[in-house]
């Protein structure tokens, strides 16, 4: 038996769904924050196991989806500069900026390298001291420790030709923004387990108390998610609002303290622009002054445009705030497909639109196994 098999056991999943059905007496709307949870829900059809009236809506936790267009534009700009190579995770290459994607930049002769970690980009910089290497540092609290580590190692080794283009986002301010929005429908959250492996879940406790919403930390397997829904529903039905940890096999309340200390050494909290959502106060990370020489925006004199996303007909903001579902977008599967995406949620492996397209509109595209 593989370690995750108990969390995919059909009998256990069915039993949990029955417990949920028995616990629910009225309609509820719960948001799963993370795109990985969304993919599991859609892939395994978990939402179809829930009683009528209990709705799961999708959250903003896809790092590719929330990276703003002006950051892609800046990356494209850098890729086209003489002596500069832009390093990125592969799924960022097809994300449209306001003027094009990194894929377009590469086709036009720009220097774009796919890497699997910021440390790979640092290694390239060390191997090629005559060139500049910039890593596109995007994502949530999950990717921040590796980016912080790359900067710390570059500083320690005195590497002068490495920098990062930072667009980091933080989960708790996004939850606050969703709950404070006039069109909010969310009554409870499934918090992303991997973010909490780094940050713990202490930060969520004031949010749960202030907004009177249950928040349940979950993993990414079918039983993890349904158990999270069950815990959330039981709180909602009982009129409770606290943080619970379904993912105790990976998450501790305080999280990974050394990782948090490393993040705090390299980065400080700053306002951040989210694609489709706009600027949220204290919702991102920027390099501390001490490490400003590793800030690609400063090194290459990039201007700080913050509100120029040309979303066109893409309604990704409404989808990532749980106001609409992908199939409610008029472009879904018609003018917007994974081959010709109009927005990042159709590009990313964690995007809600890509999940619906792959598992609902075109289920034959589902991989046979992981
Ligand atoms: S289907 Fe395409 S255009 Fe519509 S919200 Fe999703 S990514 Fe945007």
Boltz pocket constraint, residues with backbone or C-beta under 6 A from the ligand:
constraints:
  - pocket:
      binder: B
      contacts: [[A, 313], [A, 314], [A, 315], [A, 316], [A, 319], [A, 326], [A, 329], [A, 330], [A, 331], [A, 332], [A, 333], [A, 336], [A, 337], [A, 341], [A, 342], [A, 343], [A, 344], [A, 345], [A, 346], [A, 347], [A, 353]]
      max_distance: 6.0
